[in-house]
Protein backbone atom coordinates (compact mmCIF):
# COMPACT_ATOMS: atom_id res chain seq x y z
CA UNK A 1 0.00 0.00 0.00
CA UNK A 2 2.92 2.33 0.68
CA UNK A 3 3.94 2.05 -2.98
CA UNK A 4 0.59 3.59 -3.97
CA UNK A 5 1.32 6.91 -2.28
CA UNK A 6 1.76 9.51 -5.03
CA UNK A 7 5.19 11.09 -4.76
CA UNK A 8 3.90 14.46 -5.95
CA UNK A 9 2.33 14.86 -2.51
CA UNK A 10 5.84 15.59 -1.21
CA UNK A 11 6.33 18.91 -3.08
CA UNK A 12 2.71 19.80 -2.25
CA UNK A 13 3.31 19.33 1.47
CA UNK A 14 6.75 20.98 1.43
CA UNK A 15 5.43 24.02 -0.45
CA UNK A 16 2.58 24.44 2.03
CA UNK A 17 4.83 24.06 5.05
CA UNK A 18 7.24 26.67 3.68
CA UNK A 19 4.44 28.99 2.56
CA UNK A 20 2.73 28.83 5.94
CA UNK A 21 5.80 29.05 8.17
CA UNK A 22 8.66 30.82 6.44
CA UNK A 23 6.57 33.13 4.23
CA UNK A 24 4.69 34.41 7.25
CA UNK A 25 7.97 35.50 8.88
CA UNK A 26 9.60 36.80 5.69
CA UNK A 27 7.96 40.19 6.02
CA UNK A 28 6.69 40.52 2.47
CA UNK A 29 9.83 39.15 0.82
CA UNK A 30 9.44 36.40 -1.78
CA UNK A 31 10.82 33.39 0.09
CA UNK A 32 11.04 31.39 -3.16
CA UNK A 33 13.74 33.78 -4.42
CA UNK A 34 16.02 33.06 -1.46
CA UNK A 35 19.41 31.81 -2.58
CA UNK A 36 20.03 28.25 -1.42
CA UNK A 37 23.58 27.95 -2.75
CA UNK A 38 25.87 29.27 -5.46
CA UNK A 39 28.70 27.61 -7.34
CA UNK A 40 31.49 29.34 -9.22
CA UNK A 41 31.79 27.88 -12.71
CA UNK A 42 34.91 27.47 -14.86
CA UNK A 43 33.63 30.21 -17.14
CA UNK A 44 33.85 32.69 -14.28
CA UNK A 45 30.07 32.97 -13.95
CA UNK A 46 28.29 32.06 -10.74
CA UNK A 47 25.40 29.60 -10.82
CA UNK A 48 22.77 30.42 -8.20
CA UNK A 49 20.03 28.00 -7.08
CA UNK A 50 17.00 29.57 -5.39
CA UNK A 51 14.53 27.81 -3.11
CA UNK A 52 11.87 27.85 -5.83
CA UNK A 53 14.22 26.30 -8.38
CA UNK A 54 15.21 23.67 -5.85
CA UNK A 55 11.54 22.80 -5.27
CA UNK A 56 10.95 22.44 -9.01
CA UNK A 57 14.06 20.25 -9.35
CA UNK A 58 12.82 18.00 -6.54
CA UNK A 59 9.41 17.73 -8.20
CA UNK A 60 10.96 16.80 -11.55
CA UNK A 61 13.00 14.02 -9.91
CA UNK A 62 9.85 12.73 -8.22
CA UNK A 63 8.01 12.93 -11.56
CA UNK A 64 10.62 10.62 -13.05
CA UNK A 65 10.03 8.12 -10.24
CA UNK A 66 6.25 8.39 -10.75
CA UNK A 67 6.59 7.65 -14.47
CA UNK A 68 8.68 4.58 -13.65
CA UNK A 69 5.98 3.51 -11.14
CA UNK A 70 3.29 3.89 -13.81
CA UNK A 71 4.77 1.03 -15.84
CA UNK A 72 3.41 -1.45 -13.27
CA UNK A 73 0.29 -3.28 -14.35
CA UNK A 74 -2.41 -4.36 -11.95
CA UNK A 75 -5.06 -3.15 -9.55
CA UNK A 76 -2.53 -1.24 -7.45
CA UNK A 77 -1.59 0.93 -10.42
CA UNK A 78 -5.21 2.02 -10.76
CA UNK A 79 -5.21 3.15 -7.13
CA UNK A 80 -1.91 4.96 -7.71
CA UNK A 81 -3.34 6.85 -10.71
CA UNK A 82 -6.48 7.73 -8.80
CA UNK A 83 -4.45 9.13 -5.87
CA UNK A 84 -2.22 11.08 -8.29
CA UNK A 85 -5.35 12.60 -9.79
CA UNK A 86 -6.51 13.65 -6.31
CA UNK A 87 -3.12 15.30 -5.69
CA UNK A 88 -3.45 17.27 -8.94
CA UNK A 89 -6.98 18.33 -7.96
CA UNK A 90 -5.64 19.47 -4.56
CA UNK A 91 -2.98 21.54 -6.38
CA UNK A 92 -5.63 23.08 -8.63
CA UNK A 93 -8.08 23.90 -5.86
CA UNK A 94 -5.36 25.42 -3.71
CA UNK A 95 -4.03 27.46 -6.64
CA UNK A 96 -7.49 28.89 -7.24
CA UNK A 97 -8.47 29.51 -3.61
CA UNK A 98 -5.36 30.13 -1.48
CA UNK A 99 -3.47 33.42 -1.70
CA UNK A 100 -0.03 31.95 -0.87
CA UNK A 101 -0.42 29.38 -3.66
CA UNK A 102 -0.72 32.05 -6.35
CA UNK A 103 2.94 31.88 -7.29
CA UNK A 104 4.83 30.72 -10.37
CA UNK A 105 6.62 28.01 -8.35
CA UNK A 106 3.31 26.55 -7.21
CA UNK A 107 1.91 26.80 -10.74
CA UNK A 108 4.89 24.87 -12.15
CA UNK A 109 4.51 22.24 -9.42
CA UNK A 110 0.83 21.96 -10.37
CA UNK A 111 1.76 21.48 -14.04
CA UNK A 112 4.26 18.77 -13.04
CA UNK A 113 1.42 17.05 -11.14
CA UNK A 114 -0.72 17.29 -14.28
CA UNK A 115 2.05 15.71 -16.36
CA UNK A 116 2.25 12.99 -13.71
CA UNK A 117 -1.46 12.21 -14.10
CA UNK A 118 -1.52 12.32 -17.89
CA UNK A 119 1.73 10.39 -18.36
CA UNK A 120 0.73 7.83 -15.73
CA UNK A 121 -2.49 7.01 -17.52
CA UNK A 122 -0.79 7.09 -20.93
CA UNK A 123 2.05 4.78 -19.94
CA UNK A 124 -0.33 2.38 -18.20
CA UNK A 125 -2.65 2.20 -21.20
CA UNK A 126 0.28 1.71 -23.54
CA UNK A 127 1.77 -1.00 -21.30
CA UNK A 128 -1.58 -2.76 -20.96
CA UNK A 129 -2.07 -2.94 -24.73
CA UNK A 130 1.31 -4.63 -25.11
CA UNK A 131 0.39 -7.15 -22.41
CA UNK A 132 -2.68 -8.48 -24.24
CA UNK A 133 -2.12 -11.82 -25.97
CA UNK A 134 -4.53 -13.10 -28.59
CA UNK A 135 -4.58 -16.86 -29.07
CA UNK A 136 -1.68 -19.30 -28.88
CA UNK A 137 -0.70 -19.39 -32.55
CA UNK A 138 3.02 -19.02 -32.05
Secondary structure, DSSP 8 states (H G I E B T S, - for coil): -GGGS-THHHHHHHHHHHHHHHHHHTTT--GGG-EEEEEE-TTS-EEEEEHHHHHHHHHHHHHHHHHHHTT--SHHHHHHHHHHHHHHHHHHHHHHH-GGG-SHHHHHHHHHHHHHHHHHHHHHHHHHHHH----S--
